[in-house]
Amino acid sequence: MKPLRRSLWLILPALLALSPAAEAEVLRIPRAITGRSVARSIRRGLNLLRPQAAAATAAARPATAAPSAEEQARQAASEFDNLARLGPESRDLSVEFDHIYAGVRAGASALPDAALRPRYFWVQGALAKHVKRNSIDNVDRLRALGLDARLIPVNTDGETRRNIEMIEAHVRASDRPVVLIGHSRGGVMIHDWYRAASRELRDKVARLVLIQSPLTGTPLANRMLSLPAAQLILRAISRLILDSDITPTLRELSVEGRRAALSALPPLEPEDLDKIYTIRSFMDRRRRLVAPSDGVVPLDSASLPGAYDVLIYGLDHGNMVISHPGWFKRLIGYTLNRYYQPAELTESIVRLIFRR
């Protein structure tokens, strides 16, 4: 916590100089990185130092009654029906995935033979190295199933070009067909590599699985970079806490950054789309930073026209890869999903992509 306290002292003068509107925008950064509680603590401290801002905020806050549990359930069900039809046309496998997942939880039979032949490469998402056991249980489950599964050691904070070269080197060196699985930014990188790769290397890829990946960017990245003051604060926090500057990665994952990257890539052929699977999810509107989304990645950004698609309700962006949240995540109130577990989700994905 000491680096966090030091960084807060460094940015406090800058925050005090901001207008209330700009302050609200900047405070989205600690909220996005660490959770609501830290952002609330910063705002509370600022309000003590600036009483007039506290009074104005209190006066402007409308008094609204909290919806009942039944109302919330109806809203969620209605939203899910609408979101199932959101985004470009895809080949929806959501119902089939639900059946497979239920079977895995009940103790499914042996994997199909086709699933045993390839080598599996998993690529982690942004900042994964700072999160306890991120993706480890996913890869461990693949190995427990008797599969040749490996984690590609990409830099989860940056160095995108080097990471993509590393992905290519692993595919090229494999003496077996490969399955590439990427979570979040990891999915973006394997997608971009695949589209730019030669036909010879593409033919070595048996399946490509993009999990909660912001293929067309996330407004959260735009929001975190929207003000010069926000970028300064973000750069200071990321260097002090994460020991790296994550602003270049955020620019890449912004809507404009992804638009530029996609425009430089060749189109996918029908034979490519036949082996690409997107896994998307969305969560309760009260818990997400961008909507409709998994809390981080909008649903339409995680879809790919013409690819096979799975939509899961109630799964947030971390639930797919985090089984054992560290002390800091527990401190900020992070909760695991009681039904969906990373290891079982991973096995279900393998069974889905080799279902026939």
NORHUTA-V948852 format. One record per residue. N is the residue number from 1. RES is the residue in three letters. SS is DSSP state (2 for helix, 1 for strand, 0 for the rest). PHI is phi in degrees with one decimal (* if undefined). D_LAST is the distance of its C-alpha to the last C-alpha in Angstrom with 2 decimals. Layout:
BEGIN
N/RES/SS/PHI/D_LAST, N/RES/SS/PHI/D_LAST
END
This chain:
BEGIN
1/MET/0/*/50.13, 2/LYS/2/-60.3/53.10, 3/PRO/2/-59.5/51.37, 4/LEU/2/-65.2/50.28, 5/ARG/2/-63.3/53.87, 6/ARG/2/-60.7/55.25, 7/SER/2/-66.7/52.96, 8/LEU/2/-67.2/53.95, 9/TRP/2/-64.1/57.63, 10/LEU/2/-66.6/57.05, 11/ILE/2/-93.1/55.43, 12/LEU/2/-58.3/57.70, 13/PRO/2/-58.7/60.44, 14/ALA/2/-65.1/57.96, 15/LEU/2/-65.8/56.50, 16/LEU/2/-64.8/60.01, 17/ALA/0/-81.8/60.82, 18/LEU/0/-82.7/57.99, 19/SER/0/-70.1/58.45, 20/PRO/2/-55.6/56.76, 21/ALA/2/-66.3/54.14, 22/ALA/2/-67.3/53.35, 23/GLU/2/-59.9/53.37, 24/ALA/2/-60.7/50.73, 25/GLU/2/-70.2/48.46, 26/VAL/2/-66.3/49.09, 27/LEU/0/-69.3/48.45, 28/ARG/2/-66.3/44.84, 29/ILE/2/-66.4/44.39, 30/PRO/2/-62.4/45.20, 31/ARG/2/-64.2/43.38, 32/ALA/2/-71.9/40.18, 33/ILE/2/-80.7/40.59, 34/THR/2/-116.1/41.99, 35/GLY/0/120.9/41.68, 36/ARG/2/-65.4/43.97, 37/SER/2/-62.3/46.53, 38/VAL/2/-66.9/47.69, 39/ALA/2/-61.5/48.02, 40/ARG/2/-64.0/50.00, 41/SER/2/-64.1/52.26, 42/ILE/2/-63.0/53.02, 43/ARG/2/-63.0/53.82, 44/ARG/2/-62.5/56.04, 45/GLY/2/-64.1/57.98, 46/LEU/2/-64.0/58.47, 47/ASN/2/-66.9/59.71, 48/LEU/2/-67.5/62.26, 49/LEU/2/-80.7/63.50, 50/ARG/0/-135.8/63.48, 51/PRO/2/-57.4/64.61, 52/GLN/2/-62.9/64.85, 53/ALA/2/-68.7/61.12, 54/ALA/2/-64.0/60.36, 55/ALA/2/-64.9/62.61, 56/ALA/2/-65.1/61.11, 57/THR/2/-64.2/57.55, 58/ALA/2/-65.0/58.56, 59/ALA/2/-68.7/60.34, 60/ALA/2/-82.4/57.47, 61/ARG/0/-78.6/54.84, 62/PRO/0/-72.7/54.34, 63/ALA/0/-87.6/54.52, 64/THR/0/-128.7/51.37, 65/ALA/0/-78.5/50.38, 66/ALA/0/-69.2/47.09, 67/PRO/0/-66.3/44.57, 68/SER/0/-70.4/44.02, 69/ALA/2/-62.1/40.84, 70/GLU/2/-65.5/40.05, 71/GLU/2/-64.0/40.61, 72/GLN/2/-62.2/38.33, 73/ALA/2/-64.2/35.53, 74/ARG/2/-64.5/36.04, 75/GLN/2/-61.6/36.05, 76/ALA/2/-63.2/32.81, 77/ALA/2/-64.5/31.03, 78/SER/2/-65.3/32.49, 79/GLU/2/-65.2/31.60, 80/PHE/2/-61.3/27.95, 81/ASP/2/-59.4/27.76, 82/ASN/2/-69.6/29.39, 83/LEU/2/-70.2/27.38, 84/ALA/0/-61.6/24.04, 85/ARG/0/-104.2/25.31, 86/LEU/0/-81.1/26.83, 87/GLY/0/89.9/26.18, 88/PRO/0/-63.8/24.70, 89/GLU/0/-61.8/22.04, 90/SER/0/-143.3/18.49, 91/ARG/1/-95.8/15.09, 92/ASP/1/-77.3/15.59, 93/LEU/0/-117.9/12.98, 94/SER/2/-60.9/15.94, 95/VAL/2/-65.7/15.81, 96/GLU/2/-62.0/12.22, 97/PHE/2/-63.6/13.31, 98/ASP/2/-58.5/16.45, 99/HIS/2/-65.6/14.89, 100/ILE/2/-64.1/12.88, 101/TYR/2/-62.8/16.21, 102/ALA/2/-60.9/18.22, 103/GLY/2/-65.8/16.24, 104/VAL/2/-63.8/16.83, 105/ARG/2/-64.7/20.46, 106/ALA/2/-83.5/20.76, 107/GLY/0/102.0/19.48, 108/ALA/0/-75.4/15.79, 109/SER/0/-74.8/14.76, 110/ALA/0/-61.8/13.95, 111/LEU/0/-66.2/11.30, 112/PRO/0/-63.6/8.42, 113/ASP/2/-57.0/10.27, 114/ALA/2/-61.3/8.66, 115/ALA/2/-75.2/10.12, 116/LEU/2/-85.9/13.41, 117/ARG/2/-77.5/14.27, 118/PRO/0/-75.7/15.23, 119/ARG/1/-100.9/18.38, 120/TYR/1/-102.9/18.30, 121/PHE/1/-116.8/21.22, 122/TRP/1/-108.0/22.34, 123/VAL/1/-119.8/25.03, 124/GLN/0/-77.1/27.31, 125/GLY/0/-90.5/28.96, 126/ALA/0/-61.3/32.63, 127/LEU/0/64.1/35.18, 128/ALA/2/-60.2/32.63, 129/LYS/2/-68.2/35.04, 130/HIS/2/-94.5/37.53, 131/VAL/0/-110.7/35.30, 132/LYS/0/-55.6/35.22, 133/ARG/0/55.2/32.02, 134/ASN/0/-60.9/30.06, 135/SER/0/71.9/26.41, 136/ILE/2/-67.1/27.52, 137/ASP/2/-65.9/25.81, 138/ASN/2/-63.3/22.51, 139/VAL/2/-68.9/22.80, 140/ASP/2/-60.8/24.23, 141/ARG/2/-65.6/21.25, 142/LEU/2/-59.3/18.94, 143/ARG/2/-68.0/21.55, 144/ALA/2/-64.4/21.87, 145/LEU/0/-81.9/18.22, 146/GLY/0/87.5/19.27, 147/LEU/0/-94.5/17.96, 148/ASP/1/-83.5/20.37, 149/ALA/1/-120.4/21.09, 150/ARG/1/-138.8/24.17, 151/LEU/1/-94.0/26.07, 152/ILE/0/-76.3/27.49, 153/PRO/0/-79.1/31.15, 154/VAL/0/-72.6/31.71, 155/ASN/0/-80.8/34.84, 156/THR/0/-78.3/33.69, 157/ASP/0/-95.7/37.02, 158/GLY/0/-173.7/37.25, 159/GLU/0/53.8/37.34, 160/THR/2/-59.8/34.36, 161/ARG/2/-61.3/35.07, 162/ARG/2/-64.9/35.37, 163/ASN/2/-62.4/32.14, 164/ILE/2/-66.5/30.24, 165/GLU/2/-63.2/31.93, 166/MET/2/-67.1/30.82, 167/ILE/2/-60.4/27.14, 168/GLU/2/-62.0/27.53, 169/ALA/2/-61.9/29.37, 170/HIS/2/-68.2/26.62, 171/VAL/2/-65.8/23.94, 172/ARG/2/-63.2/26.46, 173/ALA/2/-78.7/27.45, 174/SER/0/-71.4/24.03, 175/ASP/0/-93.6/23.55, 176/ARG/0/-135.1/19.77, 177/PRO/0/-57.6/17.12, 178/VAL/1/-122.7/17.41, 179/VAL/1/-114.6/15.76, 180/LEU/1/-100.7/18.54, 181/ILE/1/-123.9/18.95, 182/GLY/1/-129.5/22.15, 183/HIS/1/-102.6/23.96, 184/SER/0/57.2/26.56, 185/ARG/2/-60.5/28.64, 186/GLY/2/-59.8/26.28, 187/GLY/2/-66.2/23.57, 188/VAL/2/-61.4/26.29, 189/MET/2/-68.8/27.20, 190/ILE/2/-71.7/23.81, 191/HIS/2/-63.1/23.31, 192/ASP/2/-66.1/26.78, 193/TRP/2/-61.5/26.43, 194/TYR/2/-59.8/23.25, 195/ARG/2/-66.6/24.93, 196/ALA/2/-90.6/28.06, 197/ALA/0/-74.7/26.52, 198/SER/0/-69.7/26.86, 199/ARG/2/-61.3/24.14, 200/GLU/2/-60.0/24.25, 201/LEU/2/-74.3/23.43, 202/ARG/2/-58.9/20.81, 203/ASP/0/-67.1/18.97, 204/LYS/0/-78.3/19.00, 205/VAL/1/-89.3/17.02, 206/ALA/1/-78.7/13.27, 207/ARG/1/-148.1/13.02, 208/LEU/1/-129.2/15.96, 209/VAL/1/-117.8/16.33, 210/LEU/1/-110.4/19.59, 211/ILE/1/-102.2/20.84, 212/GLN/0/49.4/23.90, 213/SER/0/-101.5/25.06, 214/PRO/0/-78.5/28.11, 215/LEU/0/-62.7/27.06, 216/THR/0/-108.2/30.03, 217/GLY/0/93.6/32.26, 218/THR/0/-127.6/33.61, 219/PRO/2/-60.8/36.98, 220/LEU/2/-61.6/37.64, 221/ALA/2/-63.6/38.26, 222/ASN/2/-59.5/40.55, 223/ARG/2/-63.1/42.36, 224/MET/2/-72.4/42.99, 225/LEU/0/-109.7/44.43, 226/SER/0/-71.0/46.29, 227/LEU/0/-120.8/49.79, 228/PRO/2/-54.5/51.63, 229/ALA/2/-63.9/52.75, 230/ALA/2/-63.1/49.19, 231/GLN/2/-65.5/48.16, 232/LEU/2/-61.6/51.22, 233/ILE/2/-67.1/50.48, 234/LEU/2/-62.2/46.79, 235/ARG/2/-63.9/47.73, 236/ALA/2/-65.3/50.32, 237/ILE/2/-65.1/48.05, 238/SER/2/-67.3/45.14, 239/ARG/2/-71.3/47.52, 240/LEU/2/-74.5/49.32, 241/ILE/2/-92.1/46.38, 242/LEU/2/-99.7/43.46, 243/ASP/0/63.3/45.63, 244/SER/0/-161.6/44.07, 245/ASP/0/-94.5/44.38, 246/ILE/0/-95.1/41.17, 247/THR/2/-63.4/42.58, 248/PRO/2/-61.6/41.14, 249/THR/2/-65.9/37.61, 250/LEU/2/-63.2/38.31, 251/ARG/2/-62.6/39.53, 252/GLU/2/-62.8/36.30, 253/LEU/2/-91.0/34.30, 254/SER/0/-70.6/36.71, 255/VAL/2/-60.1/35.88, 256/GLU/2/-69.0/38.22, 257/GLY/2/-62.9/36.97, 258/ARG/2/-70.1/33.36, 259/ARG/2/-61.1/34.56, 260/ALA/2/-65.9/36.46, 261/ALA/2/-65.1/33.62, 262/LEU/2/-67.6/31.10, 263/SER/2/-66.1/33.73, 264/ALA/0/-91.5/34.02, 265/LEU/0/-100.5/30.35, 266/PRO/0/-69.0/28.89, 267/PRO/0/-71.1/26.38, 268/LEU/0/-85.6/22.61, 269/GLU/0/-89.4/21.22, 270/PRO/2/-53.0/18.31, 271/GLU/2/-67.4/16.36, 272/ASP/2/-72.6/17.18, 273/LEU/2/-62.9/16.16, 274/ASP/0/-66.2/12.61, 275/LYS/0/-119.9/12.23, 276/ILE/1/-108.1/14.65, 277/TYR/1/-126.5/14.29, 278/THR/1/-108.6/17.54, 279/ILE/1/-114.5/18.46, 280/ARG/1/-118.5/21.70, 281/SER/1/-150.8/24.07, 282/PHE/1/-144.4/27.49, 283/MET/0/-128.9/30.26, 284/ASP/0/-52.3/33.48, 285/ARG/2/-61.9/35.84, 286/ARG/2/-73.6/38.63, 287/ARG/2/-110.4/36.83, 288/ARG/0/-117.2/35.63, 289/LEU/0/-90.6/37.58, 290/VAL/0/-130.7/35.93, 291/ALA/0/-131.8/34.53, 292/PRO/0/-79.0/31.98, 293/SER/1/-164.5/30.13, 294/ASP/0/-90.4/29.01, 295/GLY/0/105.4/32.66, 296/VAL/0/-132.1/32.47, 297/VAL/0/-107.3/29.85, 298/PRO/1/-62.8/29.97, 299/LEU/0/-57.9/26.85, 300/ASP/2/-68.2/27.21, 301/SER/2/-72.7/27.74, 302/ALA/2/-88.4/24.43, 303/SER/0/-100.8/22.44, 304/LEU/0/-136.0/21.48, 305/PRO/0/-54.8/21.67, 306/GLY/0/92.2/18.55, 307/ALA/0/-85.8/16.22, 308/TYR/1/-70.3/13.61, 309/ASP/1/-141.4/15.86, 310/VAL/1/-127.6/16.46, 311/LEU/1/-116.9/20.02, 312/ILE/1/-118.7/21.53, 313/TYR/1/-93.2/25.03, 314/GLY/0/87.9/27.66, 315/LEU/0/-104.6/26.33, 316/ASP/0/-89.2/28.90, 317/HIS/0/-66.9/28.62, 318/GLY/0/-93.3/29.43, 319/ASN/0/-59.9/27.53, 320/MET/0/-70.4/24.31, 321/VAL/0/-128.2/26.14, 322/ILE/0/-118.6/29.31, 323/SER/0/-104.8/29.58, 324/HIS/0/-130.5/33.25, 325/PRO/0/-60.9/35.38, 326/GLY/0/-72.2/38.55, 327/TRP/2/-62.0/42.06, 328/PHE/2/-70.7/42.34, 329/LYS/2/-64.0/39.25, 330/ARG/2/-65.3/40.51, 331/LEU/2/-61.4/43.92, 332/ILE/0/-90.1/42.73, 333/GLY/0/88.1/40.89, 334/TYR/0/-66.4/37.24, 335/THR/0/-121.7/35.12, 336/LEU/0/-81.4/31.75, 337/ASN/0/-82.1/29.22, 338/ARG/0/-73.7/29.54, 339/TYR/0/-98.3/26.05, 340/TYR/0/-89.4/23.81, 341/GLN/0/-116.8/24.18, 342/PRO/2/-52.6/23.18, 343/ALA/2/-63.6/21.73, 344/GLU/2/-70.2/19.60, 345/LEU/2/-62.5/18.51, 346/THR/2/-63.8/17.49, 347/GLU/2/-61.5/15.41, 348/SER/2/-64.3/13.72, 349/ILE/2/-63.3/13.01, 350/VAL/2/-60.7/11.42, 351/ARG/2/-64.0/9.14, 352/LEU/2/-67.5/8.41, 353/ILE/2/-72.7/7.96, 354/PHE/0/-118.3/5.49, 355/ARG/0/-68.1/3.81, 356/ARG/0/-151.9/0.00
END
